[in-house]
Amino acid sequence: MMSSSDAEPSGPMEPLANYLAKGKRQYQQWLDRVTPFVLYRWLGTAGLLALFGLRIVFVEGWYIDAYAIYLLNLFLAFLQPKFDPSLQDDLLADEIEEGGEGVTSPLPSSRDDDFRPFVRRLPEWQFWCVLSATRATFIAFLCTFFEMFDVPVYWPILVVYWFVLFLLTMRRQIQHMIKYKYIPFDFGRKARYGSSR
């Protein structure tokens, strides 16, 4: 005989829970299918962003979208190394001052020329899916269909603010990249190992 704790809960919400579970499984299957197609995933996101931009232009509203700053924050996390070498250098200097041996930096330096791959603070998959530039754009696009999200604002100030914020943060990030000699992209010639060429 089954006890009441072993039986699955049945009630008015069970069909809805089953439907949501089925939807989550189908969504996960779709994500598993599109994972290898990086270029097409980002082209789809760019298309969604363009659709959102056209919606704003034609409807003439919804200028205040904090998600643009969210996307900028995601992009900066995508460009940064997982382990900040400036923090590592500070820890190394403190350790040396105390007379101990220092902690090594995760990026190659003049002290250590071993190859270490660039590990992002925010991996590409999380940028696209989990924390989701695509999800943020889709939600912002859906918000344009509701009048309550159309906050009256003088939009040129927001555009100028976003560009100033973008330029200042990118300038700081590029200076960081130059100082610690890392490039977060792998464009260009690939190294060949085991070949005499």
N, C-alpha and C positions, 0 to 999 in steps of 0.2 A: 504494500500500500504506500502511495506517495504522500509525503508530507506537503503541507501548503508552501513551504519554503523552496521545495524542489520544482514545483510547477511554474511554468512561465506565466508572467502576469498577462492576463487578458482583460481587456477593458475597451472603452471607447477610443483610446489613443493608440491601440495596437496596430490598426491598419495604417495610420499615419506614420508610426515608427518604422514599420516594414517598408513603406513607400520611400521614406527618407534614407533608410539603409540601402535599398536598391539603387537609389539615385547616387549615393556616395560611392557605391561599387562601380557603377557605370562611369562616373566622373574619374575615378582612379584608373580604370581601364583606358579611358581616353588619354589621360596624362601619361600612362605607360607607353601608349602607342606613339605619342608625339615627342617624347623625350629625345630621341636621337636627332631630330630635325631642328637643330638650333637656328639656322638661318630662317627657315619657314616660320618658326615660332615667333621670332622677333619681327619678321615682316608682317605677321598677323597682328602683333601688338602695335606696330607702327601704323597699320591700316586702321585699327580701332582708334588710335590717337588722332589720326587724320579725320576720321568720321566724327569724333568728338569735337574737333576744331571746327569742322563744317557746321555742325549742329549749333555751336556757340555763335558763329558768324551769321547764319541764316535766322536764328531765333532772336538774336540780339539781346542776350541776357546771360546769366550765370557766369559773370566774369570772375567772381570771387571763388576760386577753387584752391583750397589749401593743399590739395593733392599734388599740385605742381611742386610745392616745396617738399612734400613727401617723396616725390620722384627724384628730386635733386639730392635729398638725403640718402636714398637708396643708391643712386649713382656714385656718390662719394664713398659710401661703404664698399661698393663694388671695386673702386679704384684703390682702396687702401689695403695694405698688407694685414694679415690676421694678427701678427705680432709687430707692433710699432717699433722700428729700430731706434727712434729717438728715446722712447721709454727704456728700451733695453740698454742704450748707451748711458742713460742716467743711472740705471741700476748697476751697471758695470763700474761706473765712476765711484758710486757710493761704496761698492764692495771693495774696490781697490783702496779707497781712502781708509777703510776699516782694517786693511791688511789681509783680506782674504782673496781667494781667487775669484775672478769675475765670471759672470754669466755670459755665455756667448750669444751673439746677435743672430736672429734667424735669417738675416740677409747676408750674402757674402760681403766681406770688407777687405781692407788691406791686411788686417790681422789674420784673416781666414779666407782663403780663396777657393774653398770647396764649393762645388755646385750645390745650390739649394733652390728648389723650385719656388716660384712665387705662389704663396697661399693667400687667397683673398679673404678679407674679413667677411664679405658677403658673396658666396659663390653664385655663379651665373644662374643655376637652377632656382635658387632661393630668390634671386633678384627677379626672375621671370615669373615664378609660380608661387612659392610659399609666401614671401613677404609681398610679392606680386605687383610689379608695375602694371601687368595686364589687369589684375583684379581691381587695382585702384582706378585705372582708366575706365573700366567697365562700370564700376559703381558711380563714378563721376558722370558718366554718360547717362546712366539711369536717373541720376538726380536732376538732370536737365528736363525731365518730363514732369517734375513737380514744382509748382509755383512757390512753395514755401522755401525752396532752396535758392531762389533768385533774390539775393540780397542786393539792394541798391548800393553801388559803390562807384567811385570815380576810377574806372579801370586803368587809365594810363599810369596812375600811381602804382598799382599792383604790378604792371608790366615792368616799369622801371625798377621797382623794388626787387623783383625776381631776377632781372638781369644784373643788378648790382650785387645781389647775394651770390649769384652764379659766378660772376667774375672774381669776386673776392675769395670765395672758397676754392675755385679752381686755381687761382694764382697761388694760394697757400699750398694746395695739393701738388701742383707742379714744382714748386720750390722744394717741397718735401721729397718728391721723386728725384730731383736733380741732386739734392744733398746726399741722399742715401743710395743713389745709383740703382734704381729699379724701374722697370717698365712693366705696367700691369697687363700688357698685351703681348701676344706671341706672334706678331706679324713678322714677315721677312723670312730670311734663310733659316732653315732648320738645321741643327747640328746633326752630322752623321757620325755614328760611332762604328768602329770596326771596318772602316772603308779607307782606302789609301787616297781618295780624291781630295 
